[in-house]
Amino acid sequence: MSKSHRGTGVRTEPKHGRGKCPVCGNENVKVLYEKEIDGKTVKVCKFCNAKMKNVARKEARAAKAAAPAAE
Ligand SMILES: [Zn+2]
């Protein structure tokens, strides 16, 4: 496993993977994380990537707590 989000891994990306994050609107951040939002695959920065991961985890936990009998 190489570091695909830093160093050599981003050299092949246009502008070394930098651009505007469609979620937080930050410019000149590295947008390297592919995420599916509303059925579309967009590239987001690592902060939004982590945020979405946490939200998804919380939702999964909440769904599990709401229906403990299911499976
Ligand atoms: Zn972002």
N, CA, C, O and the ligand as a Tripos MOL2 file, in Angstrom:
@<TRIPOS>MOLECULE
protein
  285   283    72     0     0
PROTEIN
NO_CHARGES

@<TRIPOS>ATOM
      1 N           0.8430   -1.2070    0.0000 N.3       1 MET1
      2 CA          0.0000    0.0000    0.0000 C.3       1 MET1
      3 C           0.8730    1.2500    0.0000 C.2       1 MET1
      4 O           1.6710    1.4710    0.9110 O.2       1 MET1
      5 N           0.7070    2.0470   -1.0260 N.am      2 SER2
      6 CA          1.4390    3.3080   -1.0520 C.3       2 SER2
      7 C           0.5740    4.4180   -0.4780 C.2       2 SER2
      8 O          -0.6390    4.2740   -0.3290 O.2       2 SER2
      9 N           1.2140    5.5020   -0.1680 N.am      3 LYS3
     10 CA          0.4700    6.6580    0.3170 C.3       3 LYS3
     11 C          -0.1450    7.3610   -0.8850 C.2       3 LYS3
     12 O           0.5260    8.1470   -1.5530 O.2       3 LYS3
     13 N          -1.3840    7.0920   -1.1590 N.am      4 SER4
     14 CA         -1.9990    7.5950   -2.3810 C.3       4 SER4
     15 C          -2.4540    9.0300   -2.2400 C.2       4 SER4
     16 O          -2.8770    9.6320   -3.2280 O.2       4 SER4
     17 N          -2.3850    9.5920   -1.0670 N.am      5 HIS5
     18 CA         -2.8840   10.9520   -0.8820 C.3       5 HIS5
     19 C          -1.7750   11.9440   -0.5520 C.2       5 HIS5
     20 O          -2.0520   13.0970   -0.2210 O.2       5 HIS5
     21 N          -0.5290   11.5050   -0.6400 N.am      6 ARG6
     22 CA          0.5730   12.4380   -0.3850 C.3       6 ARG6
     23 C           1.8070   11.9800   -1.1620 C.2       6 ARG6
     24 O           1.9080   10.8260   -1.5780 O.2       6 ARG6
     25 N           2.7320   12.9080   -1.3430 N.am      7 GLY7
     26 CA          3.9930   12.5630   -1.9710 C.3       7 GLY7
     27 C           3.8270   12.1040   -3.4090 C.2       7 GLY7
     28 O           3.1410   12.7440   -4.2060 O.2       7 GLY7
     29 N           4.4590   10.9930   -3.7270 N.am      8 THR8
     30 CA          4.4570   10.4870   -5.0910 C.3       8 THR8
     31 C           3.0470   10.2110   -5.5990 C.2       8 THR8
     32 O           2.7630   10.3530   -6.7880 O.2       8 THR8
     33 N           2.1720    9.8160   -4.6860 N.am      9 GLY9
     34 CA          0.8250    9.4350   -5.0890 C.3       9 GLY9
     35 C           0.0120   10.5530   -5.7010 C.2       9 GLY9
     36 O          -0.8830   10.2910   -6.5050 O.2       9 GLY9
     37 N           0.3010   11.8030   -5.3400 N.am     10 VAL10
     38 CA         -0.5010   12.9010   -5.8760 C.3      10 VAL10
     39 C           0.1660   13.5830   -7.0670 C.2      10 VAL10
     40 O          -0.4040   14.5030   -7.6530 O.2      10 VAL10
     41 N           1.3740   13.1370   -7.4300 N.am     11 ARG11
     42 CA          2.0860   13.7900   -8.5270 C.3      11 ARG11
     43 C           1.3680   13.6300   -9.8520 C.2      11 ARG11
     44 O           1.4380   14.5040  -10.7150 O.2      11 ARG11
     45 N           0.6790   12.5120  -10.0100 N.am     12 THR12
     46 CA         -0.0170   12.2730  -11.2760 C.3      12 THR12
     47 C          -1.3130   13.0640  -11.3680 C.2      12 THR12
     48 O          -1.8540   13.2300  -12.4610 O.2      12 THR12
     49 N          -1.8180   13.5540  -10.2470 N.am     13 GLU13
     50 CA         -3.0660   14.3100  -10.2530 C.3      13 GLU13
     51 C          -2.8260   15.7070  -10.8310 C.2      13 GLU13
     52 O          -1.7390   16.2650  -10.6810 O.2      13 GLU13
     53 N          -3.8440   16.2700  -11.4910 N.am     14 PRO14
     54 CA         -3.6870   17.6480  -11.9480 C.3      14 PRO14
     55 C          -3.5230   18.5950  -10.7680 C.2      14 PRO14
     56 O          -4.2820   18.5170   -9.8020 O.2      14 PRO14
     57 N          -2.5620   19.4690  -10.8330 N.am     15 LYS15
     58 CA         -2.2390   20.4020   -9.7450 C.3      15 LYS15
     59 C          -1.9670   19.6630   -8.4330 C.2      15 LYS15
     60 O          -2.2650   20.1660   -7.3500 O.2      15 LYS15
     61 N          -1.4180   18.5060   -8.5460 N.am     16 HIS16
     62 CA         -1.0940   17.6670   -7.3900 C.3      16 HIS16
     63 C          -2.3220   17.4160   -6.5010 C.2      16 HIS16
     64 O          -2.2150   17.3180   -5.2790 O.2      16 HIS16
     65 N          -3.4670   17.3170   -7.1400 N.am     17 GLY17
     66 CA         -4.6760   16.9820   -6.3950 C.3      17 GLY17
     67 C          -5.3260   18.1590   -5.7050 C.2      17 GLY17
     68 O          -6.2860   17.9970   -4.9520 O.2      17 GLY17
     69 N          -4.7940   19.3630   -5.9660 N.am     18 ARG18
     70 CA         -5.3730   20.5180   -5.2730 C.3      18 ARG18
     71 C          -6.5060   21.1310   -6.0810 C.2      18 ARG18
     72 O          -6.5100   21.1020   -7.3120 O.2      18 ARG18
     73 N          -7.4620   21.6840   -5.3540 N.am     19 GLY19
     74 CA         -8.5930   22.3100   -6.0150 C.3      19 GLY19
     75 C          -9.5630   22.8030   -4.9730 C.2      19 GLY19
     76 O          -9.2070   23.0210   -3.8150 O.2      19 GLY19
     77 N         -10.8010   22.9750   -5.4080 N.am     20 LYS20
     78 CA        -11.8330   23.4610   -4.5000 C.3      20 LYS20
     79 C         -12.6980   22.2990   -4.0500 C.2      20 LYS20
     80 O         -13.2020   21.5260   -4.8640 O.2      20 LYS20
     81 N         -12.8590   22.1920   -2.7540 N.am     21 CYS21
     82 CA        -13.7030   21.1350   -2.2210 C.3      21 CYS21
     83 C         -15.1650   21.5150   -2.4310 C.2      21 CYS21
     84 O         -15.5800   22.6060   -2.0390 O.2      21 CYS21
     85 N         -15.9520   20.6280   -3.0460 N.am     22 PRO22
     86 CA        -17.3480   20.9720   -3.3260 C.3      22 PRO22
     87 C         -18.2190   21.0060   -2.0740 C.2      22 PRO22
     88 O         -19.3210   21.5550   -2.1050 O.2      22 PRO22
     89 N         -17.7400   20.4280   -0.9740 N.am     23 VAL23
     90 CA        -18.5670   20.3580    0.2280 C.3      23 VAL23
     91 C         -18.3390   21.5690    1.1280 C.2      23 VAL23
     92 O         -19.2950   22.2560    1.4890 O.2      23 VAL23
     93 N         -17.0880   21.8380    1.4950 N.am     24 CYS24
     94 CA        -16.8240   22.9440    2.4080 C.3      24 CYS24
     95 C         -16.4520   24.2180    1.6670 C.2      24 CYS24
     96 O         -16.4240   25.2920    2.2690 O.2      24 CYS24
     97 N         -16.1660   24.1220    0.3710 N.am     25 GLY25
     98 CA        -15.8910   25.3070   -0.4230 C.3      25 GLY25
     99 C         -14.4940   25.8640   -0.2550 C.2      25 GLY25
    100 O         -14.1810   26.9290   -0.7870 O.2      25 GLY25
    101 N         -13.6600   25.1620    0.4730 N.am     26 ASN26
    102 CA        -12.2760   25.6110    0.6240 C.3      26 ASN26
    103 C         -11.5400   25.5080   -0.7000 C.2      26 ASN26
    104 O         -11.6800   24.5230   -1.4260 O.2      26 ASN26
    105 N         -10.7580   26.5270   -1.0080 N.am     27 GLU27
    106 CA         -9.9860   26.4920   -2.2370 C.3      27 GLU27
    107 C          -8.5450   26.1450   -1.9360 C.2      27 GLU27
    108 O          -8.0350   26.3920   -0.8430 O.2      27 GLU27
    109 N          -7.9100   25.5730   -2.9260 N.am     28 ASN28
    110 CA         -6.5010   25.1780   -2.8320 C.3      28 ASN28
    111 C          -6.2420   24.1690   -1.7120 C.2      28 ASN28
    112 O          -5.1780   24.1690   -1.0930 O.2      28 ASN28
    113 N          -7.2220   23.3230   -1.4670 N.am     29 VAL29
    114 CA         -7.0030   22.1930   -0.5780 C.3      29 VAL29
    115 C          -6.8790   20.9490   -1.4500 C.2      29 VAL29
    116 O          -7.3090   20.9480   -2.6030 O.2      29 VAL29
    117 N          -6.3020   19.9100   -0.9090 N.am     30 LYS30
    118 CA         -6.1830   18.6780   -1.6700 C.3      30 LYS30
    119 C          -7.5300   17.9590   -1.6520 C.2      30 LYS30
    120 O          -8.0520   17.6060   -0.5940 O.2      30 LYS30
    121 N          -8.0710   17.7540   -2.8390 N.am     31 VAL31
    122 CA         -9.3410   17.0380   -2.9490 C.3      31 VAL31
    123 C          -9.0470   15.6720   -3.5730 C.2      31 VAL31
    124 O          -8.9860   15.5300   -4.7940 O.2      31 VAL31
    125 N          -8.8710   14.7010   -2.7310 N.am     32 LEU32
    126 CA         -8.3910   13.4020   -3.1960 C.3      32 LEU32
    127 C          -9.3160   12.2550   -2.8240 C.2      32 LEU32
    128 O          -9.0720   11.1090   -3.2020 O.2      32 LEU32
    129 N         -10.3660   12.5540   -2.0920 N.am     33 TYR33
    130 CA        -11.1930   11.4810   -1.5730 C.3      33 TYR33
    131 C         -12.5030   11.4100   -2.3350 C.2      33 TYR33
    132 O         -13.3040   12.3440   -2.3080 O.2      33 TYR33
    133 N         -12.7110   10.3010   -3.0110 N.am     34 GLU34
    134 CA        -13.9320   10.1450   -3.7910 C.3      34 GLU34
    135 C         -15.0730    9.7500   -2.8740 C.2      34 GLU34
    136 O         -14.9940    8.7740   -2.1290 O.2      34 GLU34
    137 N         -16.1370   10.5370   -2.9510 N.am     35 LYS35
    138 CA        -17.3060   10.2700   -2.1140 C.3      35 LYS35
    139 C         -18.5440   10.3330   -2.9870 C.2      35 LYS35
    140 O         -18.6030   11.0980   -3.9500 O.2      35 LYS35
    141 N         -19.5240    9.5270   -2.6440 N.am     36 GLU36
    142 CA        -20.7700    9.5540   -3.3900 C.3      36 GLU36
    143 C         -21.7690   10.4210   -2.6420 C.2      36 GLU36
    144 O         -22.1700   10.1030   -1.5220 O.2      36 GLU36
    145 N         -22.1690   11.5250   -3.2750 N.am     37 ILE37
    146 CA        -23.1430   12.4270   -2.6740 C.3      37 ILE37
    147 C         -24.3110   12.5560   -3.6440 C.2      37 ILE37
    148 O         -24.1430   12.9900   -4.7840 O.2      37 ILE37
    149 N         -25.5010   12.1720   -3.1730 N.am     38 ASP38
    150 CA        -26.7090   12.2200   -4.0040 C.3      38 ASP38
    151 C         -26.5160   11.4670   -5.3190 C.2      38 ASP38
    152 O         -26.9800   11.9130   -6.3680 O.2      38 ASP38
    153 N         -25.8380   10.3380   -5.2600 N.am     39 GLY39
    154 CA        -25.6610    9.5200   -6.4510 C.3      39 GLY39
    155 C         -24.5380    9.9530   -7.3600 C.2      39 GLY39
    156 O         -24.2430    9.2950   -8.3580 O.2      39 GLY39
    157 N         -23.9070   11.0710   -7.0120 N.am     40 LYS40
    158 CA        -22.8010   11.5380   -7.8490 C.3      40 LYS40
    159 C         -21.4910   11.3260   -7.1150 C.2      40 LYS40
    160 O         -21.4140   11.5220   -5.9020 O.2      40 LYS40
    161 N         -20.4730   10.9290   -7.8380 N.am     41 THR41
    162 CA        -19.1630   10.7610   -7.2220 C.3      41 THR41
    163 C         -18.3840   12.0600   -7.3390 C.2      41 THR41
    164 O         -18.0760   12.5240   -8.4370 O.2      41 THR41
    165 N         -18.0760   12.6310   -6.1980 N.am     42 VAL42
    166 CA        -17.3080   13.8730   -6.1790 C.3      42 VAL42
    167 C         -16.0560   13.6550   -5.3390 C.2      42 VAL42
    168 O         -15.9760   12.7280   -4.5330 O.2      42 VAL42
    169 N         -15.0940   14.5250   -5.5500 N.am     43 LYS43
    170 CA        -13.8650   14.4380   -4.7610 C.3      43 LYS43
    171 C         -13.8880   15.5150   -3.6960 C.2      43 LYS43
    172 O         -14.1050   16.6920   -3.9870 O.2      43 LYS43
    173 N         -13.6600   15.1000   -2.4570 N.am     44 VAL44
    174 CA        -13.7220   16.0390   -1.3450 C.3      44 VAL44
    175 C         -12.3800   16.0650   -0.6210 C.2      44 VAL44
    176 O         -11.5310   15.2000   -0.8320 O.2      44 VAL44
    177 N         -12.2040   17.0700    0.2350 N.am     45 CYS45
    178 CA        -10.9750   17.1730    1.0110 C.3      45 CYS45
    179 C         -11.0220   16.1950    2.1820 C.2      45 CYS45
    180 O         -12.0530   15.5850    2.4650 O.2      45 CYS45
    181 N          -9.8920   16.0650    2.8470 N.am     46 LYS46
    182 CA         -9.8310   15.0360    3.8840 C.3      46 LYS46
    183 C         -10.6800   15.3810    5.0950 C.2      46 LYS46
    184 O         -11.1200   14.4940    5.8280 O.2      46 LYS46
    185 N         -10.9090   16.6680    5.3030 N.am     47 PHE47
    186 CA        -11.7330   17.0590    6.4430 C.3      47 PHE47
    187 C         -13.1780   16.6240    6.2310 C.2      47 PHE47
    188 O         -13.8180   16.0730    7.1270 O.2      47 PHE47
    189 N         -13.6800   16.8870    5.0160 N.am     48 CYS48
    190 CA        -15.0500   16.4850    4.7130 C.3      48 CYS48
    191 C         -15.1590   14.9710    4.6580 C.2      48 CYS48
    192 O         -16.1770   14.3960    5.0450 O.2      48 CYS48
    193 N         -14.1010   14.3280    4.1720 N.am     49 ASN49
    194 CA        -14.0940   12.8730    4.1340 C.3      49 ASN49
    195 C         -14.2490   12.2980    5.5420 C.2      49 ASN49
    196 O         -15.0350   11.3760    5.7600 O.2      49 ASN49
    197 N         -13.4960   12.8490    6.4930 N.am     50 ALA50
    198 CA        -13.5650   12.3700    7.8670 C.3      50 ALA50
    199 C         -14.9170   12.6810    8.4820 C.2      50 ALA50
    200 O         -15.4790   11.8780    9.2270 O.2      50 ALA50
    201 N         -15.4320   13.8630    8.1580 N.am     51 LYS51
    202 CA        -16.7170   14.2630    8.7150 C.3      51 LYS51
    203 C         -17.8270   13.3160    8.2570 C.2      51 LYS51
    204 O         -18.6640   12.8760    9.0450 O.2      51 LYS51
    205 N         -17.8040   13.0160    6.9410 N.am     52 MET52
    206 CA        -18.8490   12.1410    6.4030 C.3      52 MET52
    207 C         -18.7360   10.7390    6.9640 C.2      52 MET52
    208 O         -19.7380   10.0530    7.1680 O.2      52 MET52
    209 N         -17.4960   10.3210    7.2120 N.am     53 LYS53
    210 CA        -17.2830    9.0030    7.7840 C.3      53 LYS53
    211 C         -17.8970    8.9500    9.1860 C.2      53 LYS53
    212 O         -18.5570    7.9760    9.5490 O.2      53 LYS53
    213 N         -17.6710   10.0060    9.9660 N.am     54 ASN54
    214 CA        -18.2090   10.0550   11.3200 C.3      54 ASN54
    215 C         -19.7260   10.1100   11.3120 C.2      54 ASN54
    216 O         -20.3770    9.4530   12.1240 O.2      54 ASN54
    217 N         -20.2960   10.8920   10.3990 N.am     55 VAL55
    218 CA        -21.7530   10.9910   10.3140 C.3      55 VAL55
    219 C         -22.3460    9.6320    9.9560 C.2      55 VAL55
    220 O         -23.3500    9.2100   10.5300 O.2      55 VAL55
    221 N         -21.7100    8.9510    8.9930 N.am     56 ALA56
    222 CA        -22.2080    7.6440    8.5750 C.3      56 ALA56
    223 C         -22.1390    6.6420    9.7170 C.2      56 ALA56
    224 O         -23.0160    5.7910    9.8690 O.2      56 ALA56
    225 N         -21.0850    6.7550   10.5190 N.am     57 ARG57
    226 CA        -20.9270    5.8300   11.6350 C.3      57 ARG57
    227 C         -21.9880    6.0750   12.6990 C.2      57 ARG57
    228 O         -22.5570    5.1420   13.2650 O.2      57 ARG57
    229 N         -22.2370    7.3570   12.9550 N.am     58 LYS58
    230 CA        -23.2580    7.7070   13.9410 C.3      58 LYS58
    231 C         -24.6290    7.2150   13.5050 C.2      58 LYS58
    232 O         -25.4040    6.6850   14.3020 O.2      58 LYS58
    233 N         -24.9100    7.4040   12.2120 N.am     59 GLU59
    234 CA        -26.2130    6.9850   11.6950 C.3      59 GLU59
    235 C         -26.3690    5.4720   11.7770 C.2      59 GLU59
    236 O         -27.4480    4.9640   12.0800 O.2      59 GLU59
    237 N         -25.2840    4.7640   11.5060 N.am     60 ALA60
    238 CA        -25.3310    3.3080   11.5750 C.3      60 ALA60
    239 C         -25.5930    2.8510   13.0050 C.2      60 ALA60
    240 O         -26.3310    1.8960   13.2460 O.2      60 ALA60
    241 N         -24.9800    3.5460   13.9340 N.am     61 ARG61
    242 CA        -25.1820    3.2180   15.3460 C.3      61 ARG61
    243 C         -26.6130    3.5080   15.7820 C.2      61 ARG61
    244 O         -27.2320    2.7190   16.4960 O.2      61 ARG61
    245 N         -27.1270    4.6540   15.3410 N.am     62 ALA62
    246 CA        -28.4860    5.0480   15.6990 C.3      62 ALA62
    247 C         -29.4970    4.0600   15.1280 C.2      62 ALA62
    248 O         -30.4770    3.7090   15.7850 O.2      62 ALA62
    249 N         -29.2490    3.6160   13.8990 N.am     63 ALA63
    250 CA        -30.1590    2.6670   13.2590 C.3      63 ALA63
    251 C         -30.1320    1.3310   13.9880 C.2      63 ALA63
    252 O         -31.1530    0.6560   14.1150 O.2      63 ALA63
    253 N         -28.9510    0.9650   14.4630 N.am     64 LYS64
    254 CA        -28.7990   -0.2980   15.1870 C.3      64 LYS64
    255 C         -29.5370   -0.2340   16.5300 C.2      64 LYS64
    256 O         -30.1820   -1.1970   16.9450 O.2      64 LYS64
    257 N         -29.4310    0.9150   17.1970 N.am     65 ALA65
    258 CA        -30.0610    1.0830   18.4950 C.3      65 ALA65
    259 C         -31.5870    1.1430   18.3570 C.2      65 ALA65
    260 O         -32.3180    0.6940   19.2400 O.2      65 ALA65
    261 N         -32.0480    1.6960   17.2530 N.am     66 ALA66
    262 CA        -33.4860    1.8350   17.0420 C.3      66 ALA66
    263 C         -34.1250    0.4840   16.7640 C.2      66 ALA66
    264 O         -35.2730    0.2510   17.1420 O.2      66 ALA66
    265 N         -33.3990   -0.3980   16.1150 N.am     67 ALA67
    266 CA        -33.9500   -1.7080   15.7770 C.3      67 ALA67
    267 C         -32.9990   -2.8190   16.2240 C.2      67 ALA67
    268 O         -32.3030   -3.4210   15.4050 O.2      67 ALA67
    269 N         -32.9780   -3.0820   17.5320 N.am     68 PRO68
    270 CA        -32.0350   -4.1090   18.0290 C.3      68 PRO68
    271 C         -32.4630   -5.5300   17.6800 C.2      68 PRO68
    272 O         -31.6380   -6.4430   17.6500 O.2      68 PRO68
    273 N         -33.7530   -5.7140   17.4170 N.am     69 ALA69
    274 CA        -34.2470   -7.0650   17.1420 C.3      69 ALA69
    275 C         -33.9270   -7.4930   15.7130 C.2      69 ALA69
    276 O         -33.8320   -8.6850   15.4230 O.2      69 ALA69
    277 N         -33.7610   -6.5100   14.8180 N.am     70 ALA70
    278 CA        -33.4930   -6.8560   13.4200 C.3      70 ALA70
    279 C         -32.0990   -7.4430   13.2680 C.2      70 ALA70
    280 O         -31.1010   -6.7440   13.4450 O.2      70 ALA70
    281 N         -32.0360   -8.6730   12.9540 N.am     71 GLU71
    282 CA        -30.8110   -9.4500   12.7600 C.3      71 GLU71
    283 C         -29.9550   -9.5100   14.0060 C.2      71 GLU71
    284 O         -28.8920  -10.1300   13.9950 O.2      71 GLU71
    285 ZN        -14.0250   19.9150    2.2210 Zn       72 ZN72
@<TRIPOS>BOND
     1     1     2 1
     2     2     3 1
     3     3     4 2
     4     3     5 am
     5     5     6 1
     6     6     7 1
     7     7     8 2
     8     7     9 am
     9     9    10 1
    10    10    11 1
    11    11    12 2
    12    11    13 am
    13    13    14 1
    14    14    15 1
    15    15    16 2
    16    15    17 am
    17    17    18 1
    18    18    19 1
    19    19    20 2
    20    19    21 am
    21    21    22 1
    22    22    23 1
    23    23    24 2
    24    23    25 am
    25    25    26 1
    26    26    27 1
    27    27    28 2
    28    27    29 am
    29    29    30 1
    30    30    31 1
    31    31    32 2
    32    31    33 am
    33    33    34 1
    34    34    35 1
    35    35    36 2
    36    35    37 am
    37    37    38 1
    38    38    39 1
    39    39    40 2
    40    39    41 am
    41    41    42 1
    42    42    43 1
    43    43    44 2
    44    43    45 am
    45    45    46 1
    46    46    47 1
    47    47    48 2
    48    47    49 am
    49    49    50 1
    50    50    51 1
    51    51    52 2
    52    51    53 am
    53    53    54 1
    54    54    55 1
    55    55    56 2
    56    55    57 am
    57    57    58 1
    58    58    59 1
    59    59    60 2
    60    59    61 am
    61    61    62 1
    62    62    63 1
    63    63    64 2
    64    63    65 am
    65    65    66 1
    66    66    67 1
    67    67    68 2
    68    67    69 am
    69    69    70 1
    70    70    71 1
    71    71    72 2
    72    71    73 am
    73    73    74 1
    74    74    75 1
    75    75    76 2
    76    75    77 am
    77    77    78 1
    78    78    79 1
    79    79    80 2
    80    79    81 am
    81    81    82 1
    82    82    83 1
    83    83    84 2
    84    83    85 am
    85    85    86 1
    86    86    87 1
    87    87    88 2
    88    87    89 am
    89    89    90 1
    90    90    91 1
    91    91    92 2
    92    91    93 am
    93    93    94 1
    94    94    95 1
    95    95    96 2
    96    95    97 am
    97    97    98 1
    98    98    99 1
    99    99   100 2
   100    99   101 am
   101   101   102 1
   102   102   103 1
   103   103   104 2
   104   103   105 am
   105   105   106 1
   106   106   107 1
   107   107   108 2
   108   107   109 am
   109   109   110 1
   110   110   111 1
   111   111   112 2
   112   111   113 am
   113   113   114 1
   114   114   115 1
   115   115   116 2
   116   115   117 am
   117   117   118 1
   118   118   119 1
   119   119   120 2
   120   119   121 am
   121   121   122 1
   122   122   123 1
   123   123   124 2
   124   123   125 am
   125   125   126 1
   126   126   127 1
   127   127   128 2
   128   127   129 am
   129   129   130 1
   130   130   131 1
   131   131   132 2
   132   131   133 am
   133   133   134 1
   134   134   135 1
   135   135   136 2
   136   135   137 am
   137   137   138 1
   138   138   139 1
   139   139   140 2
   140   139   141 am
   141   141   142 1
   142   142   143 1
   143   143   144 2
   144   143   145 am
   145   145   146 1
   146   146   147 1
   147   147   148 2
   148   147   149 am
   149   149   150 1
   150   150   151 1
   151   151   152 2
   152   151   153 am
   153   153   154 1
   154   154   155 1
   155   155   156 2
   156   155   157 am
   157   157   158 1
   158   158   159 1
   159   159   160 2
   160   159   161 am
   161   161   162 1
   162   162   163 1
   163   163   164 2
   164   163   165 am
   165   165   166 1
   166   166   167 1
   167   167   168 2
   168   167   169 am
   169   169   170 1
   170   170   171 1
   171   171   172 2
   172   171   173 am
   173   173   174 1
   174   174   175 1
   175   175   176 2
   176   175   177 am
   177   177   178 1
   178   178   179 1
   179   179   180 2
   180   179   181 am
   181   181   182 1
   182   182   183 1
   183   183   184 2
   184   183   185 am
   185   185   186 1
   186   186   187 1
   187   187   188 2
   188   187   189 am
   189   189   190 1
   190   190   191 1
   191   191   192 2
   192   191   193 am
   193   193   194 1
   194   194   195 1
   195   195   196 2
   196   195   197 am
   197   197   198 1
   198   198   199 1
   199   199   200 2
   200   199   201 am
   201   201   202 1
   202   202   203 1
   203   203   204 2
   204   203   205 am
   205   205   206 1
   206   206   207 1
   207   207   208 2
   208   207   209 am
   209   209   210 1
   210   210   211 1
   211   211   212 2
   212   211   213 am
   213   213   214 1
   214   214   215 1
   215   215   216 2
   216   215   217 am
   217   217   218 1
   218   218   219 1
   219   219   220 2
   220   219   221 am
   221   221   222 1
   222   222   223 1
   223   223   224 2
   224   223   225 am
   225   225   226 1
   226   226   227 1
   227   227   228 2
   228   227   229 am
   229   229   230 1
   230   230   231 1
   231   231   232 2
   232   231   233 am
   233   233   234 1
   234   234   235 1
   235   235   236 2
   236   235   237 am
   237   237   238 1
   238   238   239 1
   239   239   240 2
   240   239   241 am
   241   241   242 1
   242   242   243 1
   243   243   244 2
   244   243   245 am
   245   245   246 1
   246   246   247 1
   247   247   248 2
   248   247   249 am
   249   249   250 1
   250   250   251 1
   251   251   252 2
   252   251   253 am
   253   253   254 1
   254   254   255 1
   255   255   256 2
   256   255   257 am
   257   257   258 1
   258   258   259 1
   259   259   260 2
   260   259   261 am
   261   261   262 1
   262   262   263 1
   263   263   264 2
   264   263   265 am
   265   265   266 1
   266   266   267 1
   267   267   268 2
   268   267   269 am
   269   269   270 1
   270   270   271 1
   271   271   272 2
   272   271   273 am
   273   273   274 1
   274   274   275 1
   275   275   276 2
   276   275   277 am
   277   277   278 1
   278   278   279 1
   279   279   280 2
   280   279   281 am
   281   281   282 1
   282   282   283 1
   283   283   284 2
@<TRIPOS>SUBSTRUCTURE
     1 MET1         2 RESIDUE 1 A MET
     2 SER2         6 RESIDUE 1 A SER
     3 LYS3        10 RESIDUE 1 A LYS
     4 SER4        14 RESIDUE 1 A SER
     5 HIS5        18 RESIDUE 1 A HIS
     6 ARG6        22 RESIDUE 1 A ARG
     7 GLY7        26 RESIDUE 1 A GLY
     8 THR8        30 RESIDUE 1 A THR
     9 GLY9        34 RESIDUE 1 A GLY
    10 VAL10       38 RESIDUE 1 A VAL
    11 ARG11       42 RESIDUE 1 A ARG
    12 THR12       46 RESIDUE 1 A THR
    13 GLU13       50 RESIDUE 1 A GLU
    14 PRO14       54 RESIDUE 1 A PRO
    15 LYS15       58 RESIDUE 1 A LYS
    16 HIS16       62 RESIDUE 1 A HIS
    17 GLY17       66 RESIDUE 1 A GLY
    18 ARG18       70 RESIDUE 1 A ARG
    19 GLY19       74 RESIDUE 1 A GLY
    20 LYS20       78 RESIDUE 1 A LYS
    21 CYS21       82 RESIDUE 1 A CYS
    22 PRO22       86 RESIDUE 1 A PRO
    23 VAL23       90 RESIDUE 1 A VAL
    24 CYS24       94 RESIDUE 1 A CYS
    25 GLY25       98 RESIDUE 1 A GLY
    26 ASN26      102 RESIDUE 1 A ASN
    27 GLU27      106 RESIDUE 1 A GLU
    28 ASN28      110 RESIDUE 1 A ASN
    29 VAL29      114 RESIDUE 1 A VAL
    30 LYS30      118 RESIDUE 1 A LYS
    31 VAL31      122 RESIDUE 1 A VAL
    32 LEU32      126 RESIDUE 1 A LEU
    33 TYR33      130 RESIDUE 1 A TYR
    34 GLU34      134 RESIDUE 1 A GLU
    35 LYS35      138 RESIDUE 1 A LYS
    36 GLU36      142 RESIDUE 1 A GLU
    37 ILE37      146 RESIDUE 1 A ILE
    38 ASP38      150 RESIDUE 1 A ASP
    39 GLY39      154 RESIDUE 1 A GLY
    40 LYS40      158 RESIDUE 1 A LYS
    41 THR41      162 RESIDUE 1 A THR
    42 VAL42      166 RESIDUE 1 A VAL
    43 LYS43      170 RESIDUE 1 A LYS
    44 VAL44      174 RESIDUE 1 A VAL
    45 CYS45      178 RESIDUE 1 A CYS
    46 LYS46      182 RESIDUE 1 A LYS
    47 PHE47      186 RESIDUE 1 A PHE
    48 CYS48      190 RESIDUE 1 A CYS
    49 ASN49      194 RESIDUE 1 A ASN
    50 ALA50      198 RESIDUE 1 A ALA
    51 LYS51      202 RESIDUE 1 A LYS
    52 MET52      206 RESIDUE 1 A MET
    53 LYS53      210 RESIDUE 1 A LYS
    54 ASN54      214 RESIDUE 1 A ASN
    55 VAL55      218 RESIDUE 1 A VAL
    56 ALA56      222 RESIDUE 1 A ALA
    57 ARG57      226 RESIDUE 1 A ARG
    58 LYS58      230 RESIDUE 1 A LYS
    59 GLU59      234 RESIDUE 1 A GLU
    60 ALA60      238 RESIDUE 1 A ALA
    61 ARG61      242 RESIDUE 1 A ARG
    62 ALA62      246 RESIDUE 1 A ALA
    63 ALA63      250 RESIDUE 1 A ALA
    64 LYS64      254 RESIDUE 1 A LYS
    65 ALA65      258 RESIDUE 1 A ALA
    66 ALA66      262 RESIDUE 1 A ALA
    67 ALA67      266 RESIDUE 1 A ALA
    68 PRO68      270 RESIDUE 1 A PRO
    69 ALA69      274 RESIDUE 1 A ALA
    70 ALA70      278 RESIDUE 1 A ALA
    71 GLU71      282 RESIDUE 1 A GLU
    72 ZN72       285 GROUP 0 **** ****
